[in-house]
Amino acid sequence: MAPTPPPLPPSASNPQRASQQDPGYDLDAAEELVRSFTALREQIGKVVVGQAEVIEQLLIAILARGHCLLEGVPGLAKTLMIRSLAETMDLQFRRIQFTPDLMPGDITGTEIIQENAQTGRREMVFQPGPVFTQVLLADEINRTPPKTQAALLEAMQEHEVTAAGHTYRLQEPFFVLATQNPIEQEGTYPLPEAQRDRFIFHVVVGYPDRAEEGEIIDRTTGKGSAKCGHVVDGEQILRYQRIVRDVPLPENVKQFVLGLVRMLRPRDEGSPDWVKQSIEYGPGPRASQQLVIGGKARALLHRRHHVAIEDIEALALPTLRHRLVPTFTAEAEGLSNDDLIRRALAQAPRPRGKLL
């Protein structure tokens, strides 16, 4: 378990905790957020062994009102992690197992003929699909054709579904947490760039270390099983999301984000030669937006009043790895997207600025 961060500095909004600098938002509410999400980690840790970085990235995505794409080999507790997350937040949870024969209506819902009990007449009634939930697990999303994958686009971006000429709002908060398997790629349908860009993070779930795997054996082969308890509810999550938006962004951090993202665009006049040789298409403006909002959430969880460059550096890989299209040259040289991002991080200028 990660060590507990130091307490937040004093707030100018509270006379008992006076300070010369006011961060511009309610620090009491921010401390409540930190306590709640620390408790969330503890509850999820009762069920999921290890994966502290993955869990933190999921929590940041939720605070940032974003969706996550998780990639890992089978058996790494991706489904268990997502289900436990929904339980601790007391949110409705549904799972869709994506298959090659899944149709868009199987996700969004469809109209059916139903007899009106009062009038006796038959009428068309919309039957909501599994997307009408709060936490949607799209399991093995790369197993279904693009037409069905695209059925999630409107729901992910607009938090609504249009069917038979009518628009239906989804209940807030709403998150899509999708998984994909990096092996057994025969017969799969890689997500199109427009679909991948809807995810704030592409989280890579790795193997546990030896001690963690030993604990997994002990927990799953003995008597009994741990369960998660409720920590927060949907209304609290919505309130925490609003707090995140109020976290200040220093100008030097903003310039660092712009420098990093624009460096990875091969057609940008300021990009270095190695980017032009290694990257076919770079990240769009949504990458900058989501780096910043993710950085704001991470800053709060680490008990800081403002976004720091270290927050951006920590989130660069999950935010950018699914937004790069490498060239044939990069693939031939065995360079991964992570390699390219790390190189950009090493070369990105770090402007100095006055802290807020």
N, C-alpha and C positions, 0 to 999 in steps of 0.2 A: 504494500500500500504506500502511495506517495506521501511524503511528509506534509503535515499541515502548514500552509503558508503563514507568515506573520500577520498580525491583525492589520486592518486598514488604518492608514494614518487618520488623524482627527479631522472632523468635518466642521466647516464654518457654519453649517445649518444648525448645529447643536451647540449651545453655549458652553456645555460641559466638556465639549471636545473641540474647542475653538482652534482655528488655524488661519494663517494669513492667506492661504490659497483655497478657494472654493472650487471643487471639480465641476460644479454646474449640475449636479444631480443628487438625489437623496442617498447619502451613504448608509443610512440605516437600512433602506431597502436593498442596497447593494450587499450589505453584510448578511441580510436574510437570504439573498440569492446564494451567496457563497456557502452558508451553512446548509441550505437545502441541497445543493449539488454535492457537497461533501457527504451528506447522508445518502444521496443517490448512489455515489460510488461505493459506499460501505454496503448498501443493500445488494447492489449488483455483484459485489465481491463475495457475497454469501453463496452465489450460484455459479459465477464465472471465475475461473482461476486465471490470474494474470491479465494480460491484454490491457494494461493500464493506459497506454497511449491511445489505443483504439477506442476505449471507453471515453477518454477525454475528448477525442475528436468527435465522437457521436454527440456528446453533451454540448460541445461548442456549436455543432451544426444545428441542434435544437434551439439553442439560445439565439442563433443567427437566423432562425426561420428558414433553414435550408434542408435539402434532401441529401442523402448519402448513398454512395455506391461502394459496397464492400466486396473485395475480391480475396479469395483464399481457397485453398484446397479443401475437400470435404473433411468434416470431423473437427473443425476448429471452433465450434460453438457459436457460429455467426447467428443462426436462427435463435438459439437459446439467449444470446446476448440481447437481441432486438426484442424478443418477447419479455425478457426480464426488465428491460428499459421501459416498455409500455406499462408493465405491472407497477413499477415503482412510481410512475407518474399518474397512475389511475386513469389511463386513457384507453379508449376502445382499440382493440387490436384485431387485425385480420391478416391472413396470409393467402397469397395467390401463388400456386406452383405453376410457373410458366412452362408450357409445352408447345411443340410445333403446331398443334391443332387448336390452340387457344384463339378465340375470336375477340375483337374489340368489345363487343356487347357483353362478353363474359366478364369484363372488367368494369365497364361503366354502368351496365344495366341495359334493359330493353323494355319495350312496351309489350304487354300481354293483354289478351282479351279476357275480361272478367265481368261476371254478371252482377249488376247492382242489386243488392238485397232489398232495397226500398222500391225501386221502380220496376225491377225485373228485366230491365234492358241491359244488353251487353255493351260494354264500353272499353276503350283502350286505357289501360292503367300502367304507369311507369313502375317497373320493378327495379329498385336500386341494386347496383352491383356491389362487389366487395370493396370498391374504391371509396364507398361512403363509410368511412371510418376515420380514426384519428392517427393511428400508426398503421401503415400498410407495408407489410413485408412482401416485396416482389422477388420471390425466390427463383434464382437462376434465370434472370431476365434475358440473358443472351440465348435462351433456348426457344424463343418464340420469334416469329417473323416481324419485320419492321412495322407492318401495318398495325399489329397488336401492341408493339412497344410504343408506337406513337399515340395510342389511346390514353397514355398517361401524361402526354405533354401538357394538355390544357389543365388537367387536374394539378400537376406539379407547379405550373407557372401561375395560373389564375385562381387556384383553389376552388374550381367550379367545374361542372360537367354539363355539356350541351347534348341533349338527346331528343329526337323527334321535334325539333324546333323550340324546345324549352330549355332554359338554363337553371341548373340546380346548384346551390351553394353547398360546399362541404363544411362539415363542422370543424371549427377551430379549437385548438391548434391541429394542423394536418401535416404529416410527414410521410414521405416515401423513403423507405430504406431498402434498397435493392441489393441482391447478391449476385455474383457471377463466379463461375468456376474457371480457373485459368488452364485447366487440363481438359482432355477429352473435347477438343474443339471441333471435331467432325460433326457436321450437321448443325452448327450453331450460327447465330446471326449477331455479329458484333454490333454494338449500339452505334447508330449514326452520330456524327459530331454534334448535331443540334440536340440530340437527346442527352448525350454525355454532358454537354454544357449546362444542362438544367441542374446537375448535381453540384452542390457546393464543394464536396470532398469526394475524392476517390481514395478510399482507405484500404490499404493492403494489410490483411490479417496474416500474421506469421505464425510459425510453430512456437509452442511454449518451450521454455528451457527445461533442463532435466528435473530440477526441483519442482517446478510447476506441473510438469507431466506426472511426476510421482504423486503430487497432491490430487490431481485429477483422478488417478487410479483409486486412491483411497476414498474419495468422495463418491465415486460412481459405482464402486463394487461392494460397498458396505451396506449396512442397514440405514434406512431413512434417507431423506433428501431435504436439503435446505430450500426455503422459499423466500421470495422477496416481499417486503412490506411496502405499503403505500407511504410515500414521502411528500409528494406535492400533487396538485390536481391541475386540470387544464387552465383554469382561471389564473392560477399562480404562474404557470408557464407563460401565458400571454403577457402578464405584468412584467415578468423578468425580461421578455423579449423587448418590451418598450424601454426598460432601463438600459439595456445594451446599446440602443440607438443613441443614448445621451452621453456615452463615453467619449471624451474629446480625442481628436486625432491631431497630434502635433504636425506642423508643416513639414518638418524634416522626415517624419515617418511617411507622410503622404508622398513626398518626392522619392523616397526609397522604393515605395510600391510602384510608382510610375516608371522609375528607372529600371526596375527588375522586369516588369511585365513587358515594357516596350523593347527591352534588350532582346527578348525571346521572339520578336517578330522579324522575320528575315527581310521583309520589305521596308522596314523602318530605316531611315537614313542613318540613325545612330547605332544600329546593331553591328556587332563585330563580324568579321569574315567567317569565323567558325560557326556562327548561327546561320548564316546564309548557306553554308555547306551542309549543315546537319539538320535543319528544321525546314520543312515544307510550308507548314502553316503554324503560326503562333497563337497565343491566347488573345481573346477579345476583351473588350471593356468589362464584361461581367467578371472576368478573373480579378481585375483590380477591385471592383466593388466587393467581391466576396472575400478577398484577402483582408480588406479593411474591416468588414463586419465580423468576420471570424476573429480578427485580431482584437476587436473590441470585446468580444465574448471571452477570449482567452485572457485578456488583461484583467477583467473582473475576476475570473476564476483564480488568477494568481495574485489577487488583491492589489492591483495597481489602479491609479486614478485615470490613466491615459494609456493609449496604445504605445508600445515600444517596438523598436526594430526587431528585438528578439521574438516578439509575438509573430511578426510577419515571417521571420526566418523559420520558426517552428512549424508554420502552416503552409509554407511554400510548396512542399512536395505533395501533400494531399489536395491542395487547391489547383495546382498547375499540371500534374502528371497526366490528367485525362484531357487536357486542352492543347496538347502539342501533337503535331503530325510529323514524325521524323522523315528525313529523306532516305533514299535507298543507300546512300553513302554511309549515313549514320548506322543503319541497320547492318550493313555489311561489316562495319567496324565493331559491331557488338555493343554499340552505345545505347543505353536505355534512356527513356524520358527522364528518369531520376538522375542519371549521370549528367544530362544536359542542364537540368535545373540546378544541380549542385555547382556546376561550373559557372552558371550565371550568378548564383548567390555569392560565389567567391570573388567575382569581378564587379558586381553591382556597387556603384558609389553609395557611400553612407553619409548623407549630408548631416552636418552638425546643426543643431537647432536648440532653441531655448525650450526647456520642458515646461509643460503647462502646470 
